[in-house]
Amino acid sequence: MVTVAIAGGTGHIGKTLAEVLKASPNHKVLVLSRNAAAGHDEKAPIHAVNYDDVDSLAKLFEEDNVHTVISTIQVSNSEVGASEINLVRAAVKSSPTKRFIASDWGIPFPEPRADELRTTSLEWTTVHIGYIADYFGIPHVRSFMSPLTINIDIANKAAAIPGTGNDLVSFTYSFDVAKFVEAALDLPHWDQELCCYGDKCTLNEVVRISEEATGAKFSVSYDSIEQLREGKITELPSHHTAYRYFPKPILQSVFSKFGLYVSAGLFDMPADKSLNKLFPEIKTKTVREVISAWEGK
């Protein structure tokens, strides 16, 4: 049994990983959180931490014999990125800590955190999962993810598709991500990039599946590559609820980049290098199974 510390383990992907790993006989789980009032879980104790204090983090890893650190910190800016760099430095200072999973869960991006990891003796990796399938099922599927409508607004029967909509995309349900990570923890060696997926299909197929599940015809728009390069997308009804957190210009800019990445094929995880190939016994949810939660709604 090895001890795994999950940074950011009280929400989203982190909470999902903690839920699955704490049920495993092979792993002891610690959760790291900035919030001292995050709650109590005997099977996955929550430790309030200061990510600016490398020494205290290293001391915690030493005292709890942490072998592997998994970062699920949502890196939204350079300040938050510095928190993960401090996690790396704390892991280096901790003698029992040997492995590190960086918070780069969607598709590969060049990151300063990876540069930091390359200077260490830690064995490290990133786990790329493509498009999180939960977003098509929330609020009707079990998920710790926050609701997010990017291209397909099932609640309002509308879609804004980047490019032709015929590009293959990998979709992964968050609890399937956790199953793959659990399996990967026992691998004797990690490549610096790992990937997994639950299902592969095009966004046009997702629209068709959504129409079948809801029994409704969707209003579908297509955003050209030129439009996406200008940082513009077709506005969907559910986007309005997000503007209180992300002003419209920012949301349009972020989602247009997402559309360009989809059209460039970056969300199609390579099957021959995937954890799916290493662990064929892991059965995953399909996009149809996730969206079927909308039937009768």
C-alpha positions in Angstrom: 0.0 0.0 0.0 1.3 3.5 -0.9 0.0 6.8 0.3 -1.3 9.2 -2.3 -1.8 12.9 -1.7 -4.4 14.6 -3.9 -4.0 18.4 -4.2 -7.3 20.1 -4.9 -9.1 16.9 -3.8 -12.2 18.6 -2.5 -13.7 19.4 -5.8 -14.2 18.3 -9.4 -11.7 15.8 -10.7 -9.8 15.8 -7.4 -12.9 14.8 -5.4 -13.7 12.1 -8.0 -10.2 10.6 -7.7 -10.4 10.7 -3.9 -13.8 8.9 -4.0 -12.4 6.1 -6.1 -9.0 5.7 -4.6 -10.1 5.7 -1.0 -12.1 2.5 -1.8 -8.9 0.8 -3.1 -7.0 -1.6 -0.8 -3.8 -0.6 -2.6 -3.8 3.1 -1.7 -4.1 5.3 1.3 -5.4 8.7 0.4 -4.8 12.2 1.8 -6.6 15.3 0.4 -4.9 18.7 0.3 -7.1 21.8 0.4 -6.7 25.5 1.0 -10.0 25.4 2.9 -9.7 24.3 6.5 -13.4 23.8 6.7 -13.6 21.5 3.7 -15.0 18.7 5.8 -13.9 15.4 7.4 -13.4 12.0 5.8 -11.7 9.2 7.8 -10.9 7.3 4.6 -9.4 10.3 2.9 -8.4 12.8 5.6 -8.4 16.5 4.5 -5.4 18.6 5.3 -5.6 22.4 5.1 -2.4 23.6 3.4 -0.7 26.7 2.4 0.7 26.2 -1.1 3.1 29.1 -0.6 4.9 27.2 2.2 7.1 24.6 0.6 8.7 23.5 3.9 5.3 22.7 5.5 4.2 20.8 2.5 7.4 18.7 2.5 7.0 18.1 6.2 3.4 16.8 5.6 4.6 14.5 2.9 7.4 13.2 5.1 5.2 12.7 8.2 2.5 10.8 6.2 4.9 8.9 4.0 3.4 10.2 0.8 4.7 8.3 -2.2 2.7 9.9 -5.0 1.3 13.4 -5.3 -1.6 14.0 -7.7 -2.3 17.6 -8.6 -5.8 18.5 -9.6 -5.4 22.2 -8.9 -7.3 24.2 -11.6 -4.5 26.2 -13.1 -6.2 29.3 -14.3 -3.4 31.8 -14.0 0.3 32.1 -13.2 -0.3 32.6 -9.5 -2.2 29.2 -9.3 0.5 27.7 -11.5 3.1 28.8 -8.9 1.1 26.7 -6.3 1.7 23.6 -8.3 5.4 24.4 -8.8 5.6 24.6 -5.0 4.0 21.2 -4.7 6.7 19.9 -7.0 9.4 21.5 -4.9 7.9 20.0 -1.7 7.8 16.6 -3.3 11.5 16.9 -4.2 12.3 17.8 -0.5 10.3 14.8 0.8 12.4 11.6 0.9 9.4 9.1 0.6 7.8 11.0 -2.4 8.8 9.4 -5.7 6.0 10.2 -8.1 4.0 13.2 -9.3 1.0 13.6 -11.6 0.7 17.2 -12.9 -2.6 19.0 -13.4 -3.0 18.9 -17.1 -6.1 16.8 -17.5 -7.6 17.9 -20.8 -5.2 17.9 -23.8 -1.4 18.4 -23.9 -0.2 22.0 -23.3 3.4 23.3 -22.8 3.5 24.3 -19.1 6.2 25.8 -16.9 5.2 23.2 -14.3 6.5 20.5 -16.7 9.7 22.4 -17.0 10.1 22.4 -13.3 9.4 18.6 -13.1 12.1 17.9 -15.8 14.7 19.3 -13.4 13.9 16.8 -10.7 14.5 13.1 -10.0 10.8 12.5 -9.6 9.0 10.1 -11.9 6.2 12.2 -13.3 3.4 12.2 -15.8 0.3 13.9 -17.1 -3.0 12.2 -17.8 -4.9 13.5 -20.9 -8.6 12.7 -21.0 -10.0 14.7 -23.9 -13.5 16.2 -23.3 -15.2 15.5 -20.0 -18.4 13.6 -20.8 -20.1 14.6 -17.6 -21.0 18.0 -19.1 -23.5 16.3 -21.4 -25.2 14.5 -18.5 -25.2 17.1 -15.6 -27.5 17.5 -13.6 -28.9 14.0 -14.4 -25.6 12.0 -14.0 -23.5 11.5 -10.8 -20.7 14.0 -11.1 -18.6 16.3 -8.9 -17.9 18.5 -12.0 -19.5 22.0 -12.2 -22.0 22.4 -15.0 -20.4 23.7 -18.2 -21.9 24.1 -21.7 -19.4 24.6 -24.4 -20.8 23.5 -27.7 -24.0 21.5 -27.1 -26.7 23.0 -24.8 -29.0 20.0 -24.2 -31.2 21.8 -21.8 -32.1 24.4 -24.4 -31.9 22.1 -27.5 -29.2 24.1 -29.2 -25.7 23.6 -30.4 -22.8 25.7 -31.8 -20.4 23.3 -33.6 -16.8 24.3 -34.4 -15.7 23.7 -38.0 -17.5 20.9 -39.8 -18.4 18.9 -36.6 -16.9 15.8 -38.2 -13.7 15.8 -36.2 -13.3 12.8 -33.9 -13.3 13.7 -30.2 -12.4 11.6 -27.1 -14.9 11.8 -24.3 -14.3 10.5 -20.8 -16.7 10.3 -17.8 -14.9 11.6 -14.7 -15.3 8.4 -12.7 -13.8 6.4 -15.6 -10.8 8.9 -15.4 -10.4 7.9 -11.8 -10.5 4.2 -12.6 -7.7 4.7 -15.2 -5.6 6.7 -12.7 -6.1 4.1 -10.0 -4.8 1.5 -12.5 -1.9 3.7 -13.6 -0.7 4.1 -10.0 0.4 0.5 -10.0 2.3 0.7 -13.3 6.0 0.0 -12.8 6.9 2.9 -15.1 5.2 6.0 -16.3 5.7 7.8 -19.6 5.6 11.6 -19.2 2.3 11.6 -21.1 -0.5 9.1 -20.5 -4.0 9.3 -21.9 -7.3 7.6 -21.7 -10.8 7.9 -23.1 -14.3 6.5 -22.5 -15.7 6.9 -26.0 -14.9 8.5 -29.4 -17.4 10.2 -31.7 -17.9 13.5 -33.5 -19.8 16.5 -32.2 -22.3 16.0 -35.0 -22.9 12.5 -33.6 -23.3 14.0 -30.1 -26.0 16.3 -31.4 -27.9 13.3 -33.0 -27.6 11.3 -29.8 -28.9 14.3 -27.8 -31.9 14.7 -30.2 -32.7 11.0 -29.9 -32.5 11.2 -26.1 -34.7 14.3 -25.7 -37.0 13.6 -28.7 -36.4 17.2 -29.9 -34.9 18.7 -32.9 -31.9 20.9 -32.0 -31.1 24.4 -33.4 -27.6 23.9 -34.8 -25.1 26.6 -35.9 -21.6 26.0 -37.3 -18.7 28.3 -36.4 -16.1 28.6 -39.2 -12.4 28.3 -38.5 -12.1 32.0 -39.5 -14.7 33.0 -36.9 -13.0 30.9 -34.2 -9.6 32.5 -35.0 -11.3 35.9 -34.4 -12.2 34.7 -30.9 -15.9 34.4 -31.7 -18.5 31.7 -31.2 -22.2 31.4 -31.6 -23.8 32.2 -28.2 -25.9 29.4 -26.6 -28.6 30.1 -24.1 -26.7 28.4 -21.2 -23.8 30.7 -21.8 -25.7 33.6 -20.2 -25.6 31.9 -16.7 -21.8 31.7 -17.0 -21.2 35.4 -17.7 -21.3 36.2 -14.0 -18.1 34.1 -13.6 -16.6 34.6 -17.1 -17.5 37.9 -18.9 -18.7 37.3 -22.4 -15.5 38.3 -24.2 -13.4 35.9 -22.0 -15.8 33.1 -22.4 -15.9 33.6 -26.2 -12.1 33.7 -26.4 -11.7 30.5 -24.3 -14.4 28.5 -26.1 -13.2 29.6 -29.5 -9.8 28.2 -28.7 -11.5 25.0 -27.6 -13.2 24.9 -31.0 -9.9 25.3 -32.8 -8.3 22.5 -30.8 -11.2 20.2 -31.6 -10.9 21.1 -35.3 -7.2 20.4 -35.2 -7.7 16.9 -33.9 -6.1 17.6 -30.5 -9.0 16.1 -28.6 -8.6 12.7 -30.3 -6.6 10.6 -27.8 -4.3 8.1 -29.5 -5.6 4.6 -28.9 -2.3 2.8 -29.4 -0.7 4.8 -26.5 -3.7 4.9 -24.2 -4.3 3.4 -20.8 -7.3 1.7 -22.5 -4.9 -0.5 -24.3 -3.0 -1.4 -21.1 -6.2 -2.0 -19.1 -8.8 -3.4 -21.4 -10.8 -4.7 -18.4 -11.8 -1.2 -17.5 -15.3 -0.7 -18.9 -16.2 2.9 -19.6 -19.4 4.9 -20.1 -20.2 5.9 -23.7 -21.5 9.3 -24.7 -24.8 7.7 -25.4 -25.0 6.3 -21.9 -24.2 9.7 -20.4 -26.7 11.6 -22.5 -29.4 8.9 -22.0 -29.8 10.5 -18.5 -31.9 13.2 -20.3 -34.5 10.7 -21.5 -37.9 11.7 -20.2 -36.6 15.0 -18.8 
